[in-house]
Amino acid sequence: MTVDGDVATLGRRVETATARVEVDGALVPVAPDLVYYLLNKPDGVVTTADDPQGRPTVLGLVPTEPRVYPVGRLDLHTEGLLVLTNDGVLSQLLTHPSHGVLKEYVAEVDGGTPVPGALRALRRGVELDDGLTAPAKVGVLGPGVLRLTIHEGRNRQVRRMCDAVGHPVRWLVRTRIGPVRDTGLAPGRWRVLTPAEVRALAGAANDSTGTRA
């Protein structure tokens, strides 16, 4: 175990508000007021703290105290798993591009199942208006239904990738964040992440090799 980069010794005092504690390279939360929620965001809810248009927000679906913030973003009509926390260090780890935490999505697309050439393009990377995407892991689950795993976090990335190969997304849900998934969590419901899940998320962000698509 290390504290702020130094090997911890027996009896060492730790400032819980600011200390960075790691076990085998994985961040361990130590402040008693840190909370971690996993939400299954439903369609029509915005991933912001408040919305000038008066639309429902993800913060309206979780406890109001202590104040938490969404880690990353799902667009208005994308459903699925979202982490909310007041742990700024973990938020930074999960969202910074250099860490490349994997996110898995299931997409129902127009135009039927993409042809092999379109699937190859998604797997190799497609050119968007903000540059070439990193390769994605792509599988076909059924007619017009894809599973895509990416490690970037660009705005509406999966939708834009599918648009680029001629298969606009009709329905999209995020099914996994790093090692965390929950098939039993109903849309609009939330639960507290277990300590093991929090450590696993931090470990995924700290894994410099990454299990890249």
Order of alpha helices (4+ residues) and beta strands (2+ residues): beta-beta-beta-beta-beta-beta-beta-alpha-beta-alpha-beta-beta-beta-beta-alpha-beta-beta-alpha
